[in-house]
Amino acid sequence: MIKYFQRRLLQAIPTFFGVTILSFLIILSAPGDPVAMITFSPNPSPEAIKALRSQLGLDQPPLLQYVYWLIGNDWALIDYDGDGVSETPGSRRGLLRGDLGQSIKQRRPVMDLIAQRIPATLRLGVAALVLGYLIGVTLGVLAAVFHRTWVDQIIRVMSVIGNAVPAFWLGLLLIIIFGVQLDLLPISGMKNITQRGPQSFGDALRHMILPVSVLSLNTVAFISRFTRTQILEVLQQDYVRTAYAKGLQTRAIWFRHALRNGLLPVATFLGPSIGTLLAGSVIIEQVFQWPGMGKLIIDAVFSRDYPLVMGSVVVASVMFIVGVLLSDIMYVILDPRIRLE
């Protein structure tokens, strides 16, 4: 099994660099110029614009820009005051040596910005993932137990609606109902800065209710349908029929045989779900003004902050690759019959 995971790690390396290359080319081909965002003044001098583009490396071919981003190059801290460009000499080590560069707009290291925002995203994403799996598995089991009854029909309809409803629309709807009309829950932010002590924890939980509910909806819809299908499939297996023939209690058959084996494939989706936490939170964080990675990425895209966007792509790629590897590990742990060669 160790050799298997070593091969998977080696396969992840070209996957990672392939994602970064495609992302880099897509970002550079997008309309807009980051220099125009920095030199936001009526009459910027051509000399200042030229010097700024040179220091940012934007005057180089795309392939060379990617190489510089990857292995590093000489650079300078840029500051534009409307009249000219001032710079402080330095050197950027590049991605391969743990340096994601400097944000063009915020003029801070990308690593610092990501480290500042990613805990909020993980808090939101992990809470949504746990809630989504708990509710999804429960509804899936109920749908399988009450197969072809009104309970099963309602859960199936709810899962279809959960997959079809746009997250941003549902978020805005919940804000209007629970935040504006009923005034029960906060509609933005992660917590109230005026709260201190034990009240701060409760206030943080109240801020999480709406975004976590919206973010977990798709997980609930998918896991409930998949759990129902897997358990119904397990119930058709020979060993379940044998258990019924031996006279075992229905409760023992459901929980000792059907549920345990039916949830094995469901558990393996936990790994990829971890990898998609960042992608799923982008829209939700923007709707609820949650100060996490999603909002940081949106702001970086609109301001054409290439280093910050690429740093976010690196984080998302690593999370997804690690999530897939964890999925393989979980499958082997949960099902000893699996042998990875």
C-alpha positions in Angstrom: 0.0 0.0 0.0 2.9 2.3 0.7 4.1 1.9 -2.9 0.6 2.7 -4.1 0.5 6.0 -2.3 4.0 6.8 -3.4 2.9 6.4 -7.0 -0.2 8.6 -6.3 2.0 11.3 -4.9 4.3 11.2 -8.0 1.2 11.4 -10.2 0.0 14.4 -8.2 3.1 16.4 -9.2 2.4 16.8 -12.9 -1.3 17.3 -12.1 -0.4 20.2 -9.8 1.9 21.9 -12.3 -0.6 21.3 -15.1 -3.3 23.1 -13.1 -1.0 26.0 -12.3 0.1 26.4 -16.0 -3.5 26.4 -17.3 -4.6 28.8 -14.5 -1.7 31.1 -15.2 -2.5 31.3 -19.0 -6.2 31.8 -18.3 -5.4 34.7 -15.9 -3.1 36.4 -18.3 -5.6 36.1 -21.2 -8.4 37.7 -19.1 -9.3 41.3 -20.1 -7.9 44.1 -17.9 -4.5 45.3 -16.8 -3.3 45.3 -13.1 -1.2 48.3 -13.9 -4.4 50.3 -14.6 -5.7 49.3 -11.2 -2.5 50.6 -9.5 -2.2 53.8 -11.5 -5.7 54.9 -10.9 -5.1 58.6 -11.7 -6.3 61.0 -14.5 -2.9 61.4 -16.2 -0.3 58.7 -15.2 3.0 59.3 -16.9 4.0 56.8 -19.6 7.4 56.5 -17.9 5.8 55.5 -14.6 3.6 52.9 -16.4 6.5 51.4 -18.3 8.6 51.2 -15.1 5.8 49.6 -13.2 5.1 47.0 -15.8 8.8 46.2 -16.0 9.1 45.8 -12.2 6.0 43.6 -12.1 7.4 41.4 -14.9 4.3 42.1 -17.1 6.5 43.1 -20.1 7.8 39.5 -20.3 6.3 36.7 -22.4 3.7 34.6 -20.6 6.0 31.5 -20.4 8.8 33.5 -18.9 6.4 35.1 -16.4 5.4 31.6 -15.3 9.0 30.5 -14.9 9.8 33.6 -12.8 6.7 32.9 -10.7 7.9 29.3 -10.3 11.6 29.6 -9.6 11.9 33.3 -8.6 13.7 36.3 -9.9 15.0 39.7 -8.9 12.2 42.0 -8.0 11.3 45.2 -6.1 8.7 46.3 -3.8 6.6 48.7 -5.8 4.9 51.9 -4.6 3.1 54.2 -7.0 2.1 57.6 -5.6 0.6 59.1 -8.7 3.8 60.9 -9.8 6.2 58.1 -10.1 7.4 54.7 -9.0 9.5 54.0 -6.0 11.1 50.7 -5.3 13.0 48.7 -2.7 15.4 46.1 -4.0 14.8 42.5 -3.0 14.5 39.0 -4.4 11.6 36.6 -4.8 12.4 33.0 -4.2 9.5 31.5 -6.3 6.9 28.8 -5.6 9.4 26.0 -5.5 11.1 27.6 -2.5 7.9 28.5 -0.7 7.3 32.1 -1.9 4.0 32.9 -3.6 5.1 36.5 -4.3 3.7 39.9 -3.4 0.1 41.1 -3.9 0.0 43.8 -6.6 -2.9 45.6 -5.1 -2.3 45.1 -1.3 1.5 45.2 -1.6 1.8 42.4 1.0 3.2 38.9 0.7 0.6 36.5 -0.7 1.4 33.9 1.9 0.5 36.3 4.7 -2.8 37.2 3.1 -3.8 33.6 2.6 -2.7 32.6 6.1 -4.8 35.4 7.5 -8.0 34.4 5.6 -7.9 30.6 5.3 -8.8 29.9 9.0 -12.2 31.6 8.4 -12.8 29.6 5.3 -11.9 26.3 7.0 -14.2 27.1 9.9 -17.1 27.7 7.5 -16.3 24.8 5.2 -15.7 22.2 7.9 -18.9 23.2 9.7 -20.9 22.9 6.4 -19.3 19.6 5.6 -20.0 18.0 9.0 -23.6 19.4 9.0 -24.1 18.2 5.4 -22.9 14.7 6.0 -24.9 14.3 9.3 -28.2 15.5 7.7 -27.5 13.8 4.3 -26.8 10.4 5.8 -29.8 10.6 8.1 -32.2 11.5 5.3 -30.7 8.9 3.0 -31.2 6.2 5.6 -34.7 7.3 6.2 -35.5 7.2 2.5 -34.1 3.7 2.2 -35.9 2.4 5.3 -39.3 3.9 4.1 -38.6 3.0 0.5 -41.5 3.8 -1.9 -43.5 5.6 0.8 -44.3 9.3 1.2 -41.2 9.8 3.4 -39.0 8.5 0.5 -40.8 10.7 -2.0 -40.5 13.9 0.1 -36.7 13.3 0.7 -36.1 12.6 -3.0 -38.0 15.8 -4.0 -36.0 17.8 -1.4 -32.7 16.4 -2.7 -33.6 17.4 -6.3 -34.5 20.9 -5.1 -31.3 21.2 -3.1 -29.3 20.4 -6.2 -31.2 22.8 -8.4 -31.5 25.9 -6.2 -28.6 28.4 -6.8 -26.6 29.0 -3.7 -26.4 32.8 -4.2 -30.2 33.1 -4.6 -30.9 31.0 -1.5 -28.4 33.0 0.5 -30.1 36.3 -0.5 -33.5 34.8 0.3 -32.4 33.8 3.8 -30.9 37.2 4.4 -34.1 38.9 3.5 -36.3 36.5 5.6 -34.2 35.9 8.7 -32.0 38.9 8.7 -34.1 41.8 7.4 -37.8 40.9 7.9 -37.6 38.8 11.1 -34.3 40.3 12.4 -33.3 37.0 14.0 -29.8 36.4 12.6 -26.9 38.6 11.4 -26.6 38.9 7.7 -22.9 39.5 7.2 -19.5 39.2 8.7 -18.0 36.5 11.0 -18.7 38.1 14.4 -19.6 41.3 16.2 -16.4 43.1 17.2 -18.2 44.6 20.2 -18.8 41.1 21.8 -16.3 39.9 24.3 -16.0 36.8 26.5 -18.5 33.9 26.4 -20.9 36.1 24.4 -18.3 36.2 21.6 -18.5 32.5 20.9 -22.3 32.5 20.8 -22.2 35.5 18.5 -19.8 33.7 16.2 -22.2 30.8 16.0 -25.1 33.0 15.1 -23.1 34.5 12.3 -22.4 31.0 11.0 -25.9 29.8 10.8 -27.0 31.3 7.5 -23.8 30.7 5.4 -23.3 27.2 6.8 -26.9 26.3 6.0 -26.6 27.5 2.4 -23.1 25.9 1.9 -24.2 22.5 3.3 -27.4 22.3 1.1 -25.7 20.8 -1.9 -23.8 18.2 0.3 -27.1 17.3 2.0 -28.8 16.8 -1.4 -26.0 14.7 -2.9 -25.2 12.5 0.2 -28.9 11.8 0.9 -29.5 10.5 -2.6 -26.2 8.5 -2.8 -26.8 7.0 0.7 -30.3 5.9 -0.3 -29.0 4.3 -3.5 -26.1 2.5 -1.8 -28.2 1.1 1.1 -30.9 -0.2 -1.3 -28.2 -1.8 -3.4 -26.7 -3.5 -0.3 -30.1 -4.8 0.7 -30.2 -6.8 -2.5 -26.9 -8.6 -1.7 -26.9 -12.3 -0.9 -25.5 -12.0 2.6 -28.5 -9.7 3.6 -31.0 -12.2 2.2 -29.1 -14.9 4.2 -29.4 -12.8 7.4 -33.2 -12.5 6.8 -33.4 -16.2 6.2 -31.5 -17.0 9.5 -34.2 -15.0 11.4 -32.0 -12.1 12.5 -33.9 -9.0 13.7 -34.6 -6.3 11.2 -32.8 -3.7 13.3 -29.6 -5.8 13.4 -29.7 -6.4 9.6 -30.1 -2.7 8.9 -27.4 -1.4 11.2 -24.9 -4.2 11.4 -25.0 -5.2 7.8 -26.8 -2.8 5.4 -25.9 0.5 6.9 -22.2 -0.3 7.7 -21.5 -1.5 4.2 -23.7 1.0 2.4 -21.9 3.9 3.9 -18.4 2.8 2.8 -18.7 4.5 -0.6 -20.2 7.6 1.0 -17.3 7.9 3.4 -14.9 8.0 0.5 -16.5 11.2 -0.8 -15.3 13.0 2.3 -11.8 13.4 0.8 -12.8 15.1 -2.4 -15.3 17.2 -0.4 -12.5 18.6 1.6 -10.7 19.5 -1.6 -13.7 21.5 -2.8 -14.2 23.5 0.3 -12.5 26.5 -1.1 -14.3 26.4 -4.4 -17.7 26.0 -2.7 -17.2 28.9 -0.4 -16.3 31.6 -3.0 -19.9 32.6 -3.8 -21.2 32.1 -0.2 -18.5 34.3 1.3 -19.2 37.0 -1.2 -22.9 36.9 -0.4 -22.5 36.9 3.3 -19.3 39.1 3.3 -17.5 36.3 5.2 -13.8 37.4 5.6 -12.3 34.2 4.1 -10.5 33.0 1.1 -13.5 33.1 -1.2 -13.9 36.9 -0.8 -10.2 37.3 -1.1 -10.2 35.4 -4.5 -13.1 37.5 -5.8 -11.4 40.7 -4.9 -8.1 39.5 -6.5 -9.9 38.5 -9.7 -11.6 41.9 -10.1 -8.4 43.8 -9.3 -6.3 41.6 -11.7 -4.0 40.7 -8.8 -2.2 37.9 -10.6 0.1 36.7 -7.8 -2.8 36.6 -5.3 -5.0 34.6 -7.7 -2.2 32.2 -8.4 -1.5 31.7 -4.7 -5.2 30.9 -4.2 -5.0 28.4 -7.1 -2.0 26.7 -5.4 -3.9 26.4 -2.1 -7.0 25.0 -3.8 -5.0 22.5 -5.8 -3.1 21.2 -2.8 -6.3 20.9 -0.8 -8.0 18.9 -3.6 -5.0 16.6 -4.1 -4.7 15.9 -0.4 -8.4 15.3 -0.2 -8.3 12.6 -2.9 -5.3 10.9 -1.2 -7.2 10.9 2.1 -10.2 9.3 0.3 -8.0 6.4 -0.9 -6.7 6.0 2.7 -10.1 6.0 4.2 -11.4 3.4 1.7 -8.7 1.0 2.8 -9.2 1.7 6.5 -13.0 1.3 6.3 -13.0 -1.8 4.1 -10.2 -4.3 4.9 -11.1 -6.3 1.8 -9.6 -3.6 -0.4 -6.0 -4.3 -1.3 -4.1 -1.6 -3.2 -1.4 -2.8 -5.4 
